[in-house]
C-alpha cells in the first residue's frame, strides 16, 4: 500500500444515468495539494449540500467539486476530530453528519465548520464509545452503534447509551446494520448472525456460523 495520498477517484454519475437515457460514466481525478499519508478510505458520504466526504485512517476530507479540505485531530482543541482514525460516516434524518472514530463519536457543525464531540456513558455511568465501527438511525429515530463492548442505542440528548442483550453474546461485533424493513442485523466475529424485527424487543439467531 503506498504511503502517499496520490488521488481519490470520484465517480460522477451523469444525469443520463439517473434518467436511464445515457449510460455514460464520467470519472475525474481528485488530488489534494501536498499529499497526505494514509492507507485506507473507510467511508464515503454526500451531504445535503452536495459535498462529498471521505473518511480515512488519517483524517476526514470534504470535496465541493472544486477543492478538497482536510479535517484532522488537533490536541487540546475539543472542536476538532477526536482522532484521525475514522471508521464510518452517517447522515441522519435531519441531514446531520455523524463521524464514528476509534476514539469516540462526534457530529459535524456545518455553520461553524467544526465538530461537536459526545462523551457517552452507559447505563452504569461508565464512559464508552471506543472504536465505534457501526452507526445508523432507525425509522423510529433511535441511533444504533457497535463498539468494542457490543451493540447499543445512543441518546444524543443525554449523551447516554444502553447496550442491548443479544442472546448473552460476548463475542466481538463485526457489524450492525439495518434493512429497508427496519430489521436490525448483528454480525459477530465468530460468524453468528442475529436479527431483530421491527417492533420486537429481542434478537433471534439467523445463522450460527457453523
Secondary structure, 3 states (H helix, E strand, C coil): CCCECCCEEEEEECHHHHHCCCCCEEEEEECCCCCCECCCEEEEEECCCCCEEEEECCEEEEECCCCEEEECCCCCCCCCCCCCCEEEEEECCCCCEEEEECEEEEEEECCCCEEEEECEECCCCCEECECCCEEEECCCCCEEEEECCEEEEEECCCCEEEECCCCCCCCCEEEEEECCCCCEEEEECCCCEEEECCCCCCCEEEECCC
